[in-house]
Amino acid sequence: MNRIIKSIIELVILAAVVAIGVYFYHGAPEPKPAREGSENEATSTESMGRILVPSSEKNAILFISFNADDFAYFEAEVKEWMTAFDLLKDGTSHLKLDLQTKDYGDMGVLVEKIGQKKNSDDGKYWLYYVNGQLAQVAANKQPLKAGDKVEWKFEKSSF
């Protein structure tokens, strides 16, 4: 009887070790760049359980969240004059995503559409965050520095 119990315990431990190994081996999926000419829709980097880090300390990351299932990202070297809007323009051009904006002069540029998602569709709007904080100025007024993460989310606005 003791041998049977010992064998069962060994099998349970072995199964647990295998399950833990499979979990850590596969983990959460790595973010994939948008396929050229397509619109990948996005989930937030935090909800993916991963934090994107620039591959160089001179770079910034653009992350575009279209919805909870798909995303696009882009990385670029930050120039002294670069803004969050410059990064968005470079990224959408590289990813071949449509970008529509409206210039409000001194107030700044409003992003109206990225890819196929247009402001007010389903009561959602394009909002952007820098290093996890909702931006307080227009994207063309937000200077960037190396290491910044700019995330555009298509979401319901709280205002």
HUZI-V597103 format. One record per residue. N is the residue number from 0. PHI is phi in whole degrees, -180 to 180 (* if undefined). BURIAL is I if it has 24 or more other C-alpha atoms within 12 Angstrom, else O. Layout:
n=N phi=PHI burial=BURIAL
n=N phi=PHI burial=BURIAL
This chain:
n=0 phi=* burial=O
n=1 phi=-61 burial=O
n=2 phi=-64 burial=O
n=3 phi=-65 burial=O
n=4 phi=-64 burial=O
n=5 phi=-63 burial=O
n=6 phi=-65 burial=O
n=7 phi=-65 burial=O
n=8 phi=-63 burial=O
n=9 phi=-63 burial=O
n=10 phi=-65 burial=O
n=11 phi=-64 burial=O
n=12 phi=-63 burial=O
n=13 phi=-61 burial=O
n=14 phi=-63 burial=O
n=15 phi=-65 burial=O
n=16 phi=-63 burial=O
n=17 phi=-64 burial=O
n=18 phi=-63 burial=O
n=19 phi=-65 burial=O
n=20 phi=-61 burial=O
n=21 phi=-63 burial=O
n=22 phi=-60 burial=O
n=23 phi=-72 burial=O
n=24 phi=-68 burial=O
n=25 phi=-87 burial=O
n=26 phi=50 burial=O
n=27 phi=-77 burial=O
n=28 phi=-64 burial=O
n=29 phi=-70 burial=O
n=30 phi=-63 burial=I
n=31 phi=-111 burial=O
n=32 phi=-70 burial=I
n=33 phi=-62 burial=I
n=34 phi=-71 burial=O
n=35 phi=-57 burial=O
n=36 phi=82 burial=O
n=37 phi=-121 burial=O
n=38 phi=-112 burial=I
n=39 phi=-87 burial=I
n=40 phi=-99 burial=I
n=41 phi=-124 burial=I
n=42 phi=-119 burial=I
n=43 phi=-67 burial=I
n=44 phi=-64 burial=I
n=45 phi=-69 burial=O
n=46 phi=-71 burial=O
n=47 phi=-80 burial=O
n=48 phi=78 burial=O
n=49 phi=-130 burial=O
n=50 phi=-114 burial=O
n=51 phi=-76 burial=I
n=52 phi=-123 burial=I
n=53 phi=-56 burial=I
n=54 phi=-73 burial=O
n=55 phi=-135 burial=O
n=56 phi=-70 burial=O
n=57 phi=-91 burial=O
n=58 phi=-101 burial=I
n=59 phi=-127 burial=I
n=60 phi=-114 burial=I
n=61 phi=-108 burial=I
n=62 phi=-127 burial=I
n=63 phi=-113 burial=I
n=64 phi=-104 burial=I
n=65 phi=-86 burial=I
n=66 phi=-159 burial=I
n=67 phi=-77 burial=O
n=68 phi=-115 burial=O
n=69 phi=-149 burial=I
n=70 phi=-157 burial=I
n=71 phi=-141 burial=I
n=72 phi=-142 burial=I
n=73 phi=-152 burial=I
n=74 phi=-131 burial=I
n=75 phi=-147 burial=I
n=76 phi=-72 burial=I
n=77 phi=-84 burial=I
n=78 phi=-96 burial=O
n=79 phi=-56 burial=O
n=80 phi=-92 burial=O
n=81 phi=-72 burial=I
n=82 phi=-117 burial=I
n=83 phi=-60 burial=I
n=84 phi=-70 burial=I
n=85 phi=-60 burial=I
n=86 phi=-63 burial=I
n=87 phi=-63 burial=I
n=88 phi=-61 burial=I
n=89 phi=-62 burial=I
n=90 phi=-66 burial=I
n=91 phi=-67 burial=I
n=92 phi=-65 burial=O
n=93 phi=-63 burial=I
n=94 phi=-84 burial=I
n=95 phi=58 burial=I
n=96 phi=-106 burial=I
n=97 phi=-67 burial=I
n=98 phi=-129 burial=I
n=99 phi=-122 burial=O
n=100 phi=-136 burial=O
n=101 phi=-134 burial=O
n=102 phi=-92 burial=O
n=103 phi=-107 burial=O
n=104 phi=63 burial=O
n=105 phi=-63 burial=O
n=106 phi=-73 burial=O
n=107 phi=117 burial=O
n=108 phi=-98 burial=I
n=109 phi=-104 burial=I
n=110 phi=-81 burial=I
n=111 phi=-102 burial=I
n=112 phi=-156 burial=I
n=113 phi=-129 burial=I
n=114 phi=62 burial=I
n=115 phi=-100 burial=O
n=116 phi=-96 burial=I
n=117 phi=-115 burial=I
n=118 phi=-47 burial=I
n=119 phi=81 burial=O
n=120 phi=-63 burial=O
n=121 phi=57 burial=O
n=122 phi=71 burial=O
n=123 phi=-112 burial=O
n=124 phi=-140 burial=I
n=125 phi=-81 burial=I
n=126 phi=-121 burial=I
n=127 phi=-127 burial=I
n=128 phi=-127 burial=I
n=129 phi=-117 burial=I
n=130 phi=53 burial=I
n=131 phi=85 burial=O
n=132 phi=-107 burial=O
n=133 phi=-57 burial=O
n=134 phi=-68 burial=I
n=135 phi=-108 burial=O
n=136 phi=-134 burial=O
n=137 phi=-60 burial=I
n=138 phi=-59 burial=I
n=139 phi=-78 burial=I
n=140 phi=-107 burial=O
n=141 phi=-99 burial=I
n=142 phi=-68 burial=I
n=143 phi=-108 burial=I
n=144 phi=-132 burial=I
n=145 phi=-55 burial=I
n=146 phi=92 burial=I
n=147 phi=-68 burial=I
n=148 phi=-118 burial=I
n=149 phi=-106 burial=I
n=150 phi=-118 burial=I
n=151 phi=-99 burial=I
n=152 phi=-122 burial=I
n=153 phi=-93 burial=I
n=154 phi=-149 burial=I
n=155 phi=-70 burial=O
n=156 phi=-84 burial=O
n=157 phi=-85 burial=O
n=158 phi=-125 burial=O
